Amino acid sequence: MSQNETIRVGIIGAGNIAGHHITGYLQAAEHAQVTAIADVDAERARHHTERLDDPDIFLDYRDMVASPDVDAVDICLPHHLHKDAIVAAAAAGKHILCEKPLCLTLEEAAAVTGAVATAGVTLMCAHNQLYLPAVGAARQMIREGRLGKVYAARTTDVFSLQLNEETLGWRARRATSGGGELIDTGYHPNYLLLHLVDDTPVRVTALLSRHRPTFMEGEDTAHVLIEFAGGAIGSIVTGWAYEPASCTERFSVVGEQGSLWSDGRRLYYKPRGGEEVTVQDAVAQAPDTYALEVVDFIDCLRQGRRPLNTEVEGVNVLKVILGAYASAERGTVVELKNL
Ligand SMILES: NC(=O)c1ccc[n+]([C@@H]2O[C@H](COP(=O)([O-])OP(=O)(O)OC[C@H]3O[C@@H](n4cnc5c(N)ncnc54)[C@H](O)[C@@H]3O)[C@@H](O)[C@H]2O)c1
């Protein structure tokens, strides 16, 4: 793809998150344009057209991916539809930005990985929280060795969601969501933990709860422990059931030389035995991580650069989550190599 060409993007699934992605494409307008939207519900697709320059509307995304007027697709579908859309887009030679989770099973992961490799297209996982400035700064400090050997890391993503059948929709059913909260919002603290620890997860154990909604088939809260190859232990708390206690960090990492923690906006560092310092203070307006992610996707395509998280990281996160589900069901610690 030449650096001067406008990248023509087709959005697949015109619901809630698609609107956030469109804000990103508008910010990348010098190099990208949303030229098509596909949704089984034409009204939903049309809802977004006001902000765009007359995109083509498709009821079947397969017709859209066959179009020579689309260079890349942005998959914003319910979870059970991700794999088929990725495989179809890759087979048509389109680059792909895919919302989390990448897909739902190891069989689907093999199909996705094979399709992307065969086509030689770029797939970026929409892991938007990696674009929090505090996350980028923390990862750099860890890579520079400011913490020394990493011993432990913790990520949390907990909030009180309005939980009823209407607001949850397809998210309430395992067949369409792939599980419960852990494979939905819980994807974020999982990829964040793997990104910060930057090592191979080997063993997982988990406990799941359903504190509030009786109509939901899966969990609304998950506690996950992960052991990494180098010995670090990660822990994740994620849920939709309650507001977390006010002292709960978004992430923290502890190593032999010191520790860092963040509430998602500020970043603090404390060398072992030293005073805590503020590495990064909060800016007045929270960063729009969806827009930052979309702008980076377009830049990756223009520069031929590897995205921060491709299908490789997407599958690694999926394995941890499937390991956590298997652990909760069996009541055992699960070796990821035996999944
Ligand atoms: N990164 C985040 O923080 C974040 C936040 C919300 C949602 N998401 C992810 O975005 C994705 C979509 O979630 P959402 O909240 O936008 O869902 P949504 O229900 O609001 O939108 C899904 C859209 O897909 C359409 N659709 C369903 N079947 C289709 C098909 N076969 N072909 C074409 N369109 C079809 C629906 O009509 C709907 O418009 C999910 O993967 C979700 O996990 C991510």
The ligand as an SDF file (V2000), in Angstrom:
LIG
                    3D

 44 48  0  0  0  0  0  0  0  0999 V2000
  -12.8900   -1.8720   23.2680 N   0  0  0  0  0  0  0  0  0  0  0  0
  -13.9700   -1.6100   23.9920 C   0  0  0  0  0  0  0  0  0  0  0  0
  -13.8990   -0.9910   25.0320 O   0  0  0  0  0  0  0  0  0  0  0  0
  -15.3040   -2.0980   23.4790 C   0  0  0  0  0  0  0  0  0  0  0  0
  -16.4830   -1.5140   23.9360 C   0  0  0  0  0  0  0  0  0  0  0  0
  -17.6910   -1.9760   23.4140 C   0  0  0  0  0  0  0  0  0  0  0  0
  -17.7180   -3.0120   22.4950 C   0  0  0  0  0  0  0  0  0  0  0  0
  -16.5360   -3.5770   22.1040 N   0  0  0  0  0  0  0  0  0  0  0  0
  -16.5390   -4.7160   21.1560 C   0  0  0  0  0  0  0  0  0  0  0  0
  -17.0840   -4.2980   19.9040 O   0  0  0  0  0  0  0  0  0  0  0  0
  -17.8180   -5.3610   19.3230 C   0  0  0  0  0  0  0  0  0  0  0  0
  -19.2450   -4.8970   19.0540 C   0  0  0  0  0  0  0  0  0  0  0  0
  -19.8200   -4.4630   20.2730 O   0  0  0  0  0  0  0  0  0  0  0  0
  -20.9530   -3.3380   20.2770 P   0  0  0  0  0  0  0  0  0  0  0  0
  -21.1040   -2.9190   21.6930 O   0  0  0  0  0  0  0  0  0  0  0  0
  -20.6760   -2.3250   19.2570 O   0  0  0  0  0  0  0  0  0  0  0  0
  -22.2200   -4.2400   19.8460 O   0  0  0  0  0  0  0  0  0  0  0  0
  -23.6030   -3.7390   19.2470 P   0  0  0  0  0  0  0  0  0  0  0  0
  -24.5770   -4.8050   19.5650 O   0  0  0  0  0  0  0  0  0  0  0  0
  -23.8710   -2.3320   19.6710 O   0  0  0  0  0  0  0  0  0  0  0  0
  -23.3150   -3.7050   17.6620 O   0  0  0  0  0  0  0  0  0  0  0  0
  -23.1560   -4.8640   16.8970 C   0  0  0  0  0  0  0  0  0  0  0  0
  -23.6820   -4.5690   15.4880 C   0  0  0  0  0  0  0  0  0  0  0  0
  -23.4600   -5.7090   14.6580 O   0  0  0  0  0  0  0  0  0  0  0  0
  -24.5830   -5.8660   13.8250 C   0  0  0  0  0  0  0  0  0  0  0  0
  -24.6290   -7.2340   13.3140 N   0  0  0  0  0  0  0  0  0  0  0  0
  -25.0530   -8.3560   13.9520 C   0  0  0  0  0  0  0  0  0  0  0  0
  -24.9140   -9.4230   13.1220 N   0  0  0  0  0  0  0  0  0  0  0  0
  -24.3590   -8.9650   11.9720 C   0  0  0  0  0  0  0  0  0  0  0  0
  -23.9620   -9.5810   10.7510 C   0  0  0  0  0  0  0  0  0  0  0  0
  -24.0640  -10.9000   10.5590 N   0  0  0  0  0  0  0  0  0  0  0  0
  -23.4530   -8.7870    9.7680 N   0  0  0  0  0  0  0  0  0  0  0  0
  -23.3580   -7.4590    9.9270 C   0  0  0  0  0  0  0  0  0  0  0  0
  -23.7140   -6.8130   11.0690 N   0  0  0  0  0  0  0  0  0  0  0  0
  -24.2110   -7.5660   12.0800 C   0  0  0  0  0  0  0  0  0  0  0  0
  -25.7670   -5.5020   14.7010 C   0  0  0  0  0  0  0  0  0  0  0  0
  -26.9330   -5.1910   13.9260 O   0  0  0  0  0  0  0  0  0  0  0  0
  -25.2050   -4.3050   15.4530 C   0  0  0  0  0  0  0  0  0  0  0  0
  -25.4590   -3.0880   14.7610 O   0  0  0  0  0  0  0  0  0  0  0  0
  -17.6940   -6.5410   20.2870 C   0  0  0  0  0  0  0  0  0  0  0  0
  -16.6290   -7.3350   19.8870 O   0  0  0  0  0  0  0  0  0  0  0  0
  -17.4090   -5.8760   21.6160 C   0  0  0  0  0  0  0  0  0  0  0  0
  -16.7250   -6.6930   22.5490 O   0  0  0  0  0  0  0  0  0  0  0  0
  -15.3400   -3.1310   22.5580 C   0  0  0  0  0  0  0  0  0  0  0  0
  1  2  1  0
  2  3  2  0
  2  4  1  0
  4  5  1  0
  4 44  2  0
  5  6  2  0
  6  7  1  0
  7  8  2  0
  8  9  1  0
  8 44  1  0
  9 10  1  0
  9 42  1  0
 10 11  1  0
 11 12  1  0
 11 40  1  0
 12 13  1  0
 13 14  1  0
 14 15  2  0
 14 16  1  0
 14 17  1  0
 17 18  1  0
 18 19  2  0
 18 20  1  0
 18 21  1  0
 21 22  1  0
 22 23  1  0
 23 24  1  0
 23 38  1  0
 24 25  1  0
 25 26  1  0
 25 36  1  0
 26 27  1  0
 26 35  1  0
 27 28  2  0
 28 29  1  0
 29 30  1  0
 29 35  2  0
 30 31  1  0
 30 32  2  0
 32 33  1  0
 33 34  2  0
 34 35  1  0
 36 37  1  0
 36 38  1  0
 38 39  1  0
 40 41  1  0
 40 42  1  0
 42 43  1  0
M  CHG  2   8   1  16  -1
M  END
$$$$
